[in-house]
Amino acid sequence: MNGIFGDTFDFDGDGKLDIIEQAAELAFIANIIEDEETDDDDDE
């Protein structure tokens, strides 16, 4: 199992996350955090 989300971002199926796949995973996490912060701002 690679990465935080397992093999979800292993696009080429080689069992390893290369730099592009790692970047996609980190961008996904950043997007989730940004969405959560925006949702929290709306609640105030």
C-alpha atoms as an extended CHARMM CRD file, in Angstrom:
* protein
*
        44  EXT
         1         1  MET       CA              0.0000000000        0.0000000000        0.0000000000  PROA      1               0.0000000000
         2         2  ASN       CA              1.4220000000        3.3480000000       -1.0690000000  PROA      2               0.0000000000
         3         3  GLY       CA              0.5050000000        6.8170000000        0.0020000000  PROA      3               0.0000000000
         4         4  ILE       CA             -2.1320000000        7.9760000000        2.4150000000  PROA      4               0.0000000000
         5         5  PHE       CA             -4.9720000000        6.6400000000        0.2730000000  PROA      5               0.0000000000
         6         6  GLY       CA             -3.3140000000        3.3530000000       -0.5800000000  PROA      6               0.0000000000
         7         7  ASP       CA             -2.9420000000        2.6850000000       -4.2880000000  PROA      7               0.0000000000
         8         8  THR       CA             -5.6970000000        5.1220000000       -5.3130000000  PROA      8               0.0000000000
         9         9  PHE       CA             -3.1670000000        7.4800000000       -6.9310000000  PROA      9               0.0000000000
        10        10  ASP       CA             -1.0100000000        4.7220000000       -8.4810000000  PROA      10              0.0000000000
        11        11  PHE       CA             -2.1840000000        5.6350000000      -11.9730000000  PROA      11              0.0000000000
        12        12  ASP       CA              0.2430000000        3.3930000000      -13.8570000000  PROA      12              0.0000000000
        13        13  GLY       CA             -0.2790000000        0.4110000000      -11.5430000000  PROA      13              0.0000000000
        14        14  ASP       CA              3.4170000000       -0.2260000000      -10.9250000000  PROA      14              0.0000000000
        15        15  GLY       CA              2.9910000000       -0.4490000000       -7.1440000000  PROA      15              0.0000000000
        16        16  LYS       CA              4.9740000000        2.7370000000       -6.4990000000  PROA      16              0.0000000000
        17        17  LEU       CA              3.9470000000        6.3910000000       -6.4170000000  PROA      17              0.0000000000
        18        18  ASP       CA              6.1320000000        8.4570000000       -8.7090000000  PROA      18              0.0000000000
        19        19  ILE       CA              6.4760000000       12.2220000000       -8.3370000000  PROA      19              0.0000000000
        20        20  ILE       CA              3.3920000000       12.9920000000      -10.4720000000  PROA      20              0.0000000000
        21        21  GLU       CA              1.2370000000       10.5580000000       -8.5100000000  PROA      21              0.0000000000
        22        22  GLN       CA              2.5140000000       11.9680000000       -5.2160000000  PROA      22              0.0000000000
        23        23  ALA       CA              1.7410000000       15.4960000000       -6.4300000000  PROA      23              0.0000000000
        24        24  ALA       CA             -1.8050000000       14.4360000000       -7.3660000000  PROA      24              0.0000000000
        25        25  GLU       CA             -2.3040000000       12.9570000000       -3.9030000000  PROA      25              0.0000000000
        26        26  LEU       CA             -1.0040000000       16.1050000000       -2.1880000000  PROA      26              0.0000000000
        27        27  ALA       CA             -3.1350000000       18.3500000000       -4.4310000000  PROA      27              0.0000000000
        28        28  PHE       CA             -6.1760000000       16.2620000000       -3.5120000000  PROA      28              0.0000000000
        29        29  ILE       CA             -5.4140000000       16.6530000000        0.1970000000  PROA      29              0.0000000000
        30        30  ALA       CA             -4.8670000000       20.4150000000       -0.2090000000  PROA      30              0.0000000000
        31        31  ASN       CA             -8.1920000000       20.6930000000       -2.0220000000  PROA      31              0.0000000000
        32        32  ILE       CA            -10.0050000000       18.8610000000        0.7770000000  PROA      32              0.0000000000
        33        33  ILE       CA             -8.4160000000       21.1190000000        3.4060000000  PROA      33              0.0000000000
        34        34  GLU       CA             -9.3320000000       24.2290000000        1.4230000000  PROA      34              0.0000000000
        35        35  ASP       CA            -12.9260000000       23.0410000000        1.0430000000  PROA      35              0.0000000000
        36        36  GLU       CA            -13.1650000000       22.3470000000        4.7770000000  PROA      36              0.0000000000
        37        37  GLU       CA            -11.7980000000       25.7880000000        5.6320000000  PROA      37              0.0000000000
        38        38  THR       CA            -14.3000000000       27.4040000000        3.2600000000  PROA      38              0.0000000000
        39        39  ASP       CA            -17.1410000000       25.4000000000        4.8020000000  PROA      39              0.0000000000
        40        40  ASP       CA            -16.0280000000       26.4600000000        8.2930000000  PROA      40              0.0000000000
        41        41  ASP       CA            -16.0050000000       30.1330000000        7.2400000000  PROA      41              0.0000000000
        42        42  ASP       CA            -19.5730000000       29.8170000000        5.9680000000  PROA      42              0.0000000000
        43        43  ASP       CA            -20.7530000000       28.5530000000        9.3730000000  PROA      43              0.0000000000
        44        44  GLU       CA            -19.6370000000       31.6980000000       11.1950000000  PROA      44              0.0000000000
